[in-house]
Amino acid sequence: MYYVYVLESSIDNRLYKGQTQDLENRLHEHNSGKVRSTKGYLPWILRYYETFETREVAVKREKYFKTGSGREFLKSKIMAA
């Protein structure tokens, strides 16, 4: 399984979108400062994720989340939670 996930920084509420096969380990990597692009905004909270059977589909979904309409979709999902 592949996961597309959205993290939220507890510092300034910025969102980070990514994809992985091991969601628990990836969240740990983000929160231990091992990911250069996120280490300045620790800690991160998992706000949303979806599962996919192939990496190809997960990467496409991650790219969608990074578009304007994808960000609006996430905003509606996260605000509803």
PyRosetta script that sets phi, psi and omega in degrees:
from pyrosetta import init, pose_from_sequence

init()
pose = pose_from_sequence("MYYVYVLESSIDNRLYKGQTQDLENRLHEHNSGKVRSTKGYLPWILRYYETFETREVAVKREKYFKTGSGREFLKSKIMAA")
pose.set_psi(1, 148.5)
pose.set_omega(1, 176.1)
pose.set_phi(2, -121.3)
pose.set_psi(2, 145.5)
pose.set_omega(2, -178.5)
pose.set_phi(3, -120.2)
pose.set_psi(3, 137.8)
pose.set_omega(3, 167.2)
pose.set_phi(4, -108.4)
pose.set_psi(4, 128.1)
pose.set_omega(4, -171.7)
pose.set_phi(5, -131.1)
pose.set_psi(5, 158.5)
pose.set_omega(5, 176.8)
pose.set_phi(6, -128.9)
pose.set_psi(6, 124.0)
pose.set_omega(6, 177.1)
pose.set_phi(7, -107.7)
pose.set_psi(7, 151.4)
pose.set_omega(7, 175.6)
pose.set_phi(8, -122.5)
pose.set_psi(8, 131.7)
pose.set_omega(8, 177.9)
pose.set_phi(9, -75.5)
pose.set_psi(9, 132.7)
pose.set_omega(9, 177.1)
pose.set_phi(10, -72.7)
pose.set_psi(10, -16.7)
pose.set_omega(10, -178.4)
pose.set_phi(11, -78.0)
pose.set_psi(11, -52.0)
pose.set_omega(11, -174.1)
pose.set_phi(12, -133.6)
pose.set_psi(12, 13.6)
pose.set_omega(12, 176.1)
pose.set_phi(13, 65.9)
pose.set_psi(13, 13.4)
pose.set_omega(13, 176.9)
pose.set_phi(14, -68.4)
pose.set_psi(14, 152.9)
pose.set_omega(14, 179.8)
pose.set_phi(15, -105.4)
pose.set_psi(15, 144.8)
pose.set_omega(15, 174.9)
pose.set_phi(16, -125.4)
pose.set_psi(16, 131.5)
pose.set_omega(16, -179.9)
pose.set_phi(17, -113.8)
pose.set_psi(17, 137.7)
pose.set_omega(17, 179.5)
pose.set_phi(18, -157.0)
pose.set_psi(18, 178.9)
pose.set_omega(18, 176.0)
pose.set_phi(19, -141.0)
pose.set_psi(19, 149.8)
pose.set_omega(19, -175.3)
pose.set_phi(20, -160.7)
pose.set_psi(20, 166.5)
pose.set_omega(20, 171.4)
pose.set_phi(21, -94.4)
pose.set_psi(21, -22.1)
pose.set_omega(21, -177.0)
pose.set_phi(22, -124.6)
pose.set_psi(22, 90.6)
pose.set_omega(22, -173.4)
pose.set_phi(23, -63.6)
pose.set_psi(23, -43.1)
pose.set_omega(23, -178.4)
pose.set_phi(24, -63.3)
pose.set_psi(24, -45.0)
pose.set_omega(24, 179.3)
pose.set_phi(25, -66.0)
pose.set_psi(25, -40.3)
pose.set_omega(25, -178.7)
pose.set_phi(26, -64.7)
pose.set_psi(26, -40.7)
pose.set_omega(26, 177.3)
pose.set_phi(27, -62.6)
pose.set_psi(27, -40.5)
pose.set_omega(27, 177.2)
pose.set_phi(28, -61.8)
pose.set_psi(28, -41.9)
pose.set_omega(28, 178.3)
pose.set_phi(29, -61.3)
pose.set_psi(29, -43.0)
pose.set_omega(29, 178.1)
pose.set_phi(30, -61.6)
pose.set_psi(30, -45.2)
pose.set_omega(30, -175.0)
pose.set_phi(31, -79.7)
pose.set_psi(31, -10.5)
pose.set_omega(31, 174.7)
pose.set_phi(32, -99.1)
pose.set_psi(32, 7.9)
pose.set_omega(32, 176.2)
pose.set_phi(33, 79.5)
pose.set_psi(33, 15.5)
pose.set_omega(33, -178.7)
pose.set_phi(34, -82.3)
pose.set_psi(34, -11.6)
pose.set_omega(34, -179.3)
pose.set_phi(35, -106.0)
pose.set_psi(35, 114.1)
pose.set_omega(35, -173.1)
pose.set_phi(36, -56.6)
pose.set_psi(36, -41.4)
pose.set_omega(36, -175.0)
pose.set_phi(37, -73.0)
pose.set_psi(37, -13.6)
pose.set_omega(37, -177.9)
pose.set_phi(38, -118.2)
pose.set_psi(38, -7.4)
pose.set_omega(38, -172.0)
pose.set_phi(39, -67.3)
pose.set_psi(39, -20.0)
pose.set_omega(39, 179.3)
pose.set_phi(40, -82.2)
pose.set_psi(40, -1.0)
pose.set_omega(40, -174.1)
pose.set_phi(41, -128.5)
pose.set_psi(41, 30.4)
pose.set_omega(41, -179.6)
pose.set_phi(42, -68.6)
pose.set_psi(42, 152.7)
pose.set_omega(42, -7.0)
pose.set_phi(43, -85.8)
pose.set_psi(43, 161.9)
pose.set_omega(43, 179.9)
pose.set_phi(44, -109.5)
pose.set_psi(44, 143.0)
pose.set_omega(44, 178.6)
pose.set_phi(45, -117.9)
pose.set_psi(45, 132.6)
pose.set_omega(45, 176.1)
pose.set_phi(46, -71.7)
pose.set_psi(46, 118.4)
pose.set_omega(46, -177.5)
pose.set_phi(47, -104.4)
pose.set_psi(47, -27.2)
pose.set_omega(47, -175.5)
pose.set_phi(48, -163.7)
pose.set_psi(48, 145.5)
pose.set_omega(48, 172.6)
pose.set_phi(49, -154.4)
pose.set_psi(49, 157.7)
pose.set_omega(49, 175.7)
pose.set_phi(50, -133.4)
pose.set_psi(50, 152.2)
pose.set_omega(50, 179.1)
pose.set_phi(51, -111.6)
pose.set_psi(51, 148.3)
pose.set_omega(51, -179.0)
pose.set_phi(52, -141.0)
pose.set_psi(52, 154.2)
pose.set_omega(52, -179.5)
pose.set_phi(53, -82.6)
pose.set_psi(53, -25.3)
pose.set_omega(53, -179.0)
pose.set_phi(54, -125.8)
pose.set_psi(54, 151.3)
pose.set_omega(54, 178.2)
pose.set_phi(55, -65.9)
pose.set_psi(55, -36.5)
pose.set_omega(55, -178.9)
pose.set_phi(56, -57.2)
pose.set_psi(56, -45.7)
pose.set_omega(56, 179.9)
pose.set_phi(57, -69.0)
pose.set_psi(57, -38.3)
pose.set_omega(57, 179.3)
pose.set_phi(58, -63.3)
pose.set_psi(58, -42.2)
pose.set_omega(58, 179.9)
pose.set_phi(59, -64.0)
pose.set_psi(59, -40.4)
pose.set_omega(59, 177.8)
pose.set_phi(60, -62.1)
pose.set_psi(60, -41.8)
pose.set_omega(60, 179.9)
pose.set_phi(61, -66.9)
pose.set_psi(61, -40.3)
pose.set_omega(61, 177.1)
pose.set_phi(62, -59.9)
pose.set_psi(62, -43.9)
pose.set_omega(62, 178.4)
pose.set_phi(63, -61.9)
pose.set_psi(63, -38.8)
pose.set_omega(63, 176.7)
pose.set_phi(64, -61.0)
pose.set_psi(64, -43.5)
pose.set_omega(64, -179.5)
pose.set_phi(65, -60.3)
pose.set_psi(65, -22.7)
pose.set_omega(65, -178.4)
pose.set_phi(66, -90.5)
pose.set_psi(66, 1.6)
pose.set_omega(66, 176.0)
pose.set_phi(67, -91.4)
pose.set_psi(67, 169.7)
pose.set_omega(67, 178.1)
pose.set_phi(68, -59.8)
pose.set_psi(68, -46.8)
pose.set_omega(68, -179.6)
pose.set_phi(69, -69.1)
pose.set_psi(69, -32.9)
pose.set_omega(69, 176.4)
pose.set_phi(70, -65.9)
pose.set_psi(70, -40.5)
pose.set_omega(70, 177.6)
pose.set_phi(71, -65.3)
pose.set_psi(71, -37.4)
pose.set_omega(71, 177.3)
pose.set_phi(72, -64.9)
pose.set_psi(72, -42.1)
pose.set_omega(72, 177.2)
pose.set_phi(73, -58.0)
pose.set_psi(73, -48.0)
pose.set_omega(73, -179.5)
pose.set_phi(74, -64.1)
pose.set_psi(74, -40.2)
pose.set_omega(74, 179.3)
pose.set_phi(75, -58.8)
pose.set_psi(75, -43.1)
pose.set_omega(75, 179.8)
pose.set_phi(76, -67.8)
pose.set_psi(76, -38.0)
pose.set_omega(76, 179.2)
pose.set_phi(77, -68.8)
pose.set_psi(77, -44.3)
pose.set_omega(77, -176.8)
pose.set_phi(78, -71.4)
pose.set_psi(78, -38.9)
pose.set_omega(78, 180.0)
pose.set_phi(79, -68.3)
pose.set_psi(79, -30.2)
pose.set_omega(79, -179.5)
pose.set_phi(80, -75.2)
pose.set_psi(80, -20.5)
pose.set_omega(80, -177.0)
pose.set_phi(81, -79.9)
pose.dump_pdb("model.pdb")
